[in-house]
Amino acid sequence: MPAVAEILRLRAPLSLQVLRAALKGKRVLLTEEELLSILGSGGFVEGPPGQWSLAPTPSPAAASASASAPAPAPARFNLASLASRAGVGSDVLVKVLETLVTDHPEVNWGALRDRLELGADVAVSERTLGLLEEGVRRFEVARLRAEKQRAEERAREAERRRELQQMAESEVAMLRAELDDERRRAHDAALERDRLRQEAEKLVALKEQETAAWVATAAGGWLLDLGAPETFGEEKLRQALGQLESALVVLNVPVAGREIEAVVVHPGGIAVVEQYDIPSTAGVVSVPAAGAAEIDGRALEVSDPRGEVLGAVRVLQKAVSLDLVYLPVVAFQGPADAEGEDVLVCLTAEVDLAVDDLLHSQASRVSADDAIALLAKLGVPDLPEPPSGF
């Protein structure tokens, strides 16, 4: 069997799979061409017809030639000299030996590596040296490919970082621009507050010289201001409500511990008005059916104007105890967008038009006696003359 293995390994031009099977003593199916290659490879001689002999006895001339030219002995190497022969470092040589365990299992690379690492001199055949040099070449090719891949990954990472930096710089620029806008708006709002405060101070100074008394309006109604206007918006509200016809207007009414900015007694019903001093330049006020009010996405100082005016209506109803129709009204100096129909939302400068249109559209619900009784419940001075139009 060893002789057969030697002939198959060294002389027969067969595939590695076939050689392994033959070395393990397994049956191998060969084609006629493969069989003739084995028989003609020099390991067999033809005997009687149809028979072949293995390992024929060499002739005297061949024996003499073999004796005079012995096969060269394998060269011996230690780890350093073998690495030098392969043209690599000792650490690389060890890695190459580990890869060859899988690539060429017919050589015991593990034992070769262990003996070299122990410092022993090992006999290495020319064939093994050839396989080792081939493994070194493959290792270098793989190393160069890996380095190229790492370089490409580093380039991609650098490009990604550059893109992220550009995005960050763009976001910073946008944030700075938004901050500048916020600062400008804050500056404008401060100027507006100063102007309104000055206007209010002037109005307070003028109002302090007056006493609370009914004033007949040019539209045929009566107006009573129980407190001096403190803001520009309150003065605008006073001017607008003074345009109502056949209406009794009471401003800054104290009711059950709170102050209602305006109570309008009209034949069509009782309007309860709350006015908010938000400049018309500030933006559009949004009053949702539920939730906090906003102005261009920013919360108002009074988050629920709808709830406040409805609360004022309930306070007035409880205080006067009269079965009357009440209209809640919220007025802003600037434009507003409101949801729902339970509260009337309008401009301060147009509150008279909005209230008059809505109350005139109703049948007469408040009599002159109702109007006088309501005023008496509010504790205001008596009218100079009976109300007209009720």
Protein Blocks (a to p, Z undefined) as FASTA:
>chain_A
ZZmmmmmmmmmccdfklmmmmmnopacdddfklmmmmmmnopaccddehiacehiaddfk
lmmmmmmmccdddddddfklmmmmnopafklmmmmmmmmmmmmmmbcfklmmmmmmnopa
cdddfklmmmmmmmmmmmmmmmmmmmmmmmmmmmmmmmmmmmmmmmmmmmmmmmmmmmmm
mmmmmmmmmmmmmmmmmmmmmmmmmmmmpccdddddfkopacddfbdcfbfklmmmmmmm
mmpghiacdehiaeehiacfbdcddfkbccddddddddfklopcdddfbdcddeehiacf
blblmlmmmmmmmmmmmmnopacddddddddfbdcddedjkbccddfklmmmmmmmmmmm
pccfbdfklmmmmmmmnopacdfbdcehZZ
